[in-house]
Amino acid sequence: MALTEDPEKAMRLARAICSDISLYNEEKIVRSILEDDFFRALSEELAEGREHYRSRVAPELLERTNFFDRAVVDVILRSKARVRSRIW
């Protein structure tokens, strides 16, 4: 499979991966937000998602973008803004 060099496709891929992480880990995400340990609690899921993303995107594009990190915030965390937390 060819690595994508298209920024738009890379961004969509990052968002799709993060959407899947959010969908399959809803309870864990909510609990981790409440306990203020999101990145520790989801470290395995995020690492697996990031590795999948890296395996599909050209290295040159990876070096100059942060689409996966943005998708974590935009897709996973922003969608849980309703969760009462002391961090927001």
NORKA-V254115 format. One record per helix or strand of 3 or more residues. SS is the DSSP state (~ for helix, > for strand). FROM is the first residue (numbers start at 1). LEN is the number of residues. If there is no record, write none. Layout:
ss=<SS SS>
from=<FROM FROM>
len=<LEN LEN>
//
This chain:
ss=<~ ~ ~ ~ ~ ~>
from=<7 26 38 43 59 67>
len=<18 9 4 12 6 14>
//
